[in-house]
Amino acid sequence: MSDTQPESRGLGGLPVIGALLDPPPTVAVVRLSGVIGAMGGFRRGLSLGSQAGVLQRAFKLRNLKAVALAVNSPGGSPVQSALIAGRIRQLADEKQIPVIAFAEDVAASGGYWLACAADEIYADASSIIGSIGVVSGGFGLQGLIEKLGVERRLHTSGDKKAMLDPFQPEKPAEVKHLKDIQGDIHEAFKDMVRARRGDRLKGAEKDLFSGAFWTGTRALDLGLIDGLGDLRAVMRARYGDKVKLRLVGERRGFFGRLRFGALSDAPAGPDWAGQAVAAIEERLIWNRFGL
């Protein structure tokens, strides 16, 4: 009896080796780039609504060995950060697929929250990592309207409804209320980092959770990341030179491309002012990290 397996034949009678050859391993690549949360106008940031379908498709690829997250985000909404990270973990646990995050220019604040959804985090030596904290900003404009001779008229039902109104002087009780909310969000962020990084964290918590941010080199020393390297090099070293890196992105029809494509950055249409303000806000968030 021969040990040789008969060749199977494919289309046109050509030999199919196998059942012959194992297909190359596949790594799904999901880009998580930009500010997290709504930005106003035609501009939109990362949200579970925009990423749920992308993540679902990424974890369904054939011969999938890992999902790589290409993270380039200065943060934004803590709720959307938690929702996206939570969906990544749900799918990873359900499919039993490892997730590896790669920080590009910045994975800070909510961007680091997203990176922590991965089992491992890599970054460039000059990437900006961390900013585990909560920030809220605004302006006090009460002096301006007085100089302009503008009378402020505001009517509410509920004595806290106009809390932190920028046209009124700050009240200590209202500031304390805001800081209490920030404290709750900060604790949730810290709990997530502790749960995901565990005993890999090497720095003192008073430093790690101070809201400070570091380069990739320093973040490695602090245990905030697992190594230095780029996505392609790390994946080829792990899964071989034949690994297929499959970028999985949003599916958009014609009107979606029209709305969110090149025209979305132009201050055209009735909402040009809202778009301009959103663009400024987005730029300021990136500027916090010198980018």
Beta strands, then each sheet from edge to edge (+ up, - down):
strand 1: 8-9
strand 2: 15-16
strand 3: 26-33
strand 4: 64-73
strand 5: 99-108
strand 6: 120-123
strand 7: 128-130
strand 8: 213-215
strand 9: 227-228
strand 10: 244-248
sheet 1: 1+ 2-
sheet 2: 8+ 7- 5- 4- 3- 10-
sheet 3: 8+ 7- 5- 6- 9-
end
